[in-house]
Amino acid sequence: MSVTPKILVAGSYGVSTRYVVDRAPAAGETVIAARVGTDHGGKGSNQAVCAARLGAEVTFMTALGGDHSADAARALWRTEGVVAVVEEFPASPTMSGAIVVDRSGENCITVGLGAMADLTAEHAAVTDAIAGPGWIAVVQNEAPVEYTFEVLRRAKRNGATTILNPAPAFAPDQLDESLWDVVDFVLPNEHEALALLGVAGDNRPGDAEEIARTLARRTRSTVVITRGARGAVISDGVTVEARAVDAVRAVDTTGAGDTFTGAFAVAIGRGADVGDATDFANRAAGYSVRHAGVINGLPRASDLTPIEWRTP
């Protein structure tokens, strides 16, 4: 399809410090990293850059502090062709994170929200000037929930299709049932899906297919649960479908979920049905995990095998 998707991403930018280790430290243990590096990060920024590289027209709403990281962020977005709408908080630092990557490519992440924590629902008002019919609006959970939910409400009211990537996982007391009236797609991993259901891992309601169906009914949305090397599961609350992925050797899984979300938004914006959108997003994520570092692993359209889109 020749349609250029129009995508609004509202979310975080941060600078991440990446530590490559043989294994992640246990509680109370110190581990020496084999390699250390810094990179652009933040789930929202990663998703915005991914969507832009895959050919979308992207506007990114975020918050920055009064530091050199803010300058680096603006340079990144200029290079990648992302239109940035920035709330500036000079007294706060720009968001930052620490990423520990072990020899299998798995990661654990700690984030300091910095300026992102200063956002309020009032800052979401700019959504009205951006998202409308034909737009895809994407949010995550690295900003205050009142801001995130207000972006969704305004985007949906204005006729946009909305995507919630509930990462990091929501706490049960963060959620308002009215949120589900303004969400079209929910893209969690398995841990995040269970968190949305308010259950612990050892009390899970069956297998991934049943979790997807239960969550879709709860949220009244189309749910796509990402499962890494095991593919993804899609449910609209009635039907359930598993989508497989090609086996790849993972070097670094950091940013795979962001890549999936950005690519999924692009596919939906081009009119793909949810199955094709999931397949395209899985291919993008598969490309991502074969590369060290997040920005380095975000694919361009030429990096991915084309697929024939099917419309819903």
N, C-alpha and C positions, 0 to 999 in steps of 0.2 A: 504494500500500500504506500502511496505517496503522501499521505496525511502527515503533517508535522504536529506531533502531540504538544499541547500546551500544559505544562505542569507547574503547579505551585508546591514547593516544599517549605514547610515551616518547621524549624528545628534548630539543632545545635551545630556550632563549629567549635572545635577545640584542637589544641596541639597535643599530640600524643608522644610519649617516650616509650619506645619499644625495647624490651629486654628479651633476648633469645637465650634460653636456658636448656640444659639437658632435661630437667624436670622441674615442675613448679614447686616452690618451697612448701613444706608442711608448717603447721602452726608453730611459731617460735623458732623457726629455722631460717638461716640466711643462706642464700644460694648466689654464687658468682655467675654473672651473665657472660656468655661467650661473645655476644655482640650487643651493642646498644646503639639506637638511632632514634631520630625524631621524625615525625611525619605529620601532615595535616590529618585531622580526624573530626569527630563529631558525626553522629548518625545522619543528621539532616544534611550537612554539607556533603558527606559521602554519597548520599542518595541523589542529591542535586547534581553533583559532578557526573555521576554515573549516567543519569538521564540525559544530560547535555551531550556526553560523549556518544550516546546511542541515538542522537539526532533530534532530541526534543528541544523545544523552546522553554527554558526553565527560569522561573523567578524563585528566589530563595529568601525567606524571611528569617531573621536570626537576631542575636544580640552579641555584641563584642565589648570588651573592656578597653581601658586606656593603656595599652601596652604594645610591644612590638609584634605580638602574635596577631593583633588586629590588622596590622599592616600586611603581614604574610597572608592572612585570609583574603584580603581584598585583591592582592596580587594573584592568588590562585584563581579566584572567580573571574577576574579579567582574562586570564589565560584560557580558561575553560569555557568562556562564553556564557557564564551564569549571571543573570541580573540579580544583584543583591539589594535587598531592602533591610537596612540595618538599624536596630535600636542601639544607641551608644550609651554606655555607662562608664564614664572615665574613672570613677572611684573603685571600680571592681576589676578583677583580672578576667581575661578571656578564659573560657572553659579549658581545662587541661585533663589529661588522663595518663595512666600508667598501664601498659600492656605487657603481660608476661606470656611469651610463646614458647611451648616446650618442643621437644624433638619430633613429636607426632604432628605438629602444626596446630594443636589445640591451644586456646588462649584463655586467660582470665584478665579482667579489666577493672580498674578503679578510676572513677571520674570525680573531679571537683567541678561543680556547675559554674562557679564564678558568676559572670554577667548574666548567664541564662537564668539564674535564680531571681533576677530582678524583674523579669517580665511579668506583666499582669494581664488580665482579660482585656483591659483597655488598649493594650498594645496590639491586640488582634484585629482592631477596627480596620486596619489597612487592607485586610483581606478583601473587603468590599470593593476596593479599587482594582483588584487583580483577578480574582477567580470568578468565573461565570459559566454559562452553558458551554459545554465542550471542553472545559478544563478538568484536569485531574488534580485534586488536592491531597497531599501526603503529609502525615504527621507521625511523630514517635513519642517517646516518654523521657526526653532529656530536657524538658522545660516544665515550669509549674503547670499542673493539670488545668487550672482555670484558664490559662492562656491557650493550651493545646485544644481543649474542648471548645473554646470560643472560636478558634480558627475553623474547626470542623462545622460548627453550627452556622457560621456565616457563609462558608463555602457551599454547604449543602443548600442553604436558603437561596443562594444566588444561582443554583442550578448546576454546580460542579459535581463530579463523581468523587467520592471521598474514600481514602485508604488510611487505615490505622495500622501502623507497625508498632505493637505494644512492647517496645524494647527501650530500656530495661523493663522487666516485668512490673506490672502495676500491683500495688498492695490493694487488698479488697476494699479498704476504706477510701481509696482514691476514686472509685468508680461510682458514677451516677447512672442509674438505669436509663434515664432519658438520653444518654449519650448514644445509645444504639439506634435511636430514631434518625441519626444523621451520619451513620457509617454504612458504606456500601460493601467494603472489603476489609477483612481483618487478616493480617499476615503475621502470626506468631510462630516461634519455634515451639517445641513440645513443652518446655519449661514454662514459657510465657502463656501458652494455652491453658495449662493447669492453673496458673496464677489467676487468669481471668475467670476460671470456674471456682476459684476460692478453695482449691483442694491441694493437699500436699502430695508429693510424688508417690508415697506409699498408699495413698487412698484414691488413686486414679480410677476413673470410671470405665475401665476396659482398655482396649487397644487404641492405637492412633485414630483408626476410622471412627470408633465410637466417640472418642474425645472430640474429633472434628464435628461430627453430627450434633453432639450435645452443645458444643460451643456455638455452632451456627444457629441452633434453635434459641439459645440464650440471648444471642446478640442480634438476631433477626438480620444477619448479614451473611454474605458468602465468605467462608473461612478457608484459608489456605495455610495449612500447618507445614512449615519447612522442617525437614528431618536430615539435613546434611547428605551423607552418602546414601541414605535410604530414600531419597527423593522427597516427595511432598504428597499431602493428602488434601483433597478438596471436598467441601460439603456445603450445600445450601440448606441443610437441615432435614432434607428428605433423601437426596441421593448422596452417595459418597464415592469418590474416585481416587485411586492411588496413581501417582505419576512417577515413573522410575527415572533415574539419571544414569549417565555413563560413568563408569568407574574412572577416577582420576587419582593421581598421587598428590595429596595435600602437602603444601609447603607451609602455608600460613592461612588459617581460617578466619583471621581478623578481617572484618568488612564483608564477609560473604553474605550475611543477612541484609546489609545495606545494598549490596550489589543486586541481590534478588529483588528487593523492594523497588529500587530505581528502575530496573529492567521491566518488572511487572507493570509499573505505572506507564512506562513507554508503550508496552504492548497493548494495554487497555486503551490508552490514548489513541492508538492506531486502529482501534475497533476490533481487536482480537477477542475471541471468547476466552473464558477463564482457563480452560485447559491449555490452549496454545500460549496464553500469557504465562502460565506456570512453566511450561516447557522452555520457553524463551528465557525466563528468569533463572531457571535451573542451569541452562547453558552458560548464562552470564556468571552465575555464582561458581560454576565449575571452572571457568576461566580464572576467576578471582583467586581461588584457593591454590592455584598452581604458581602463584607469584608472591614473593615476600613484600610486605608492606601494603597498605590499603590503596593509596592513590595509584601506585604502580600496577595494582591488580584490577583496577576498574577498566572494563573492556570498552573498546570502540566497536561500532557496527561491523567494521571490516574484520574484527577478531572472531566473530561468531558466525556459525553456519546459518544462512537464512532459512526461515520457515515460511510456509504458506499460511497466512492468517485465515482463520475461519471466524466469521462474525457470529455473535450470539443469535 
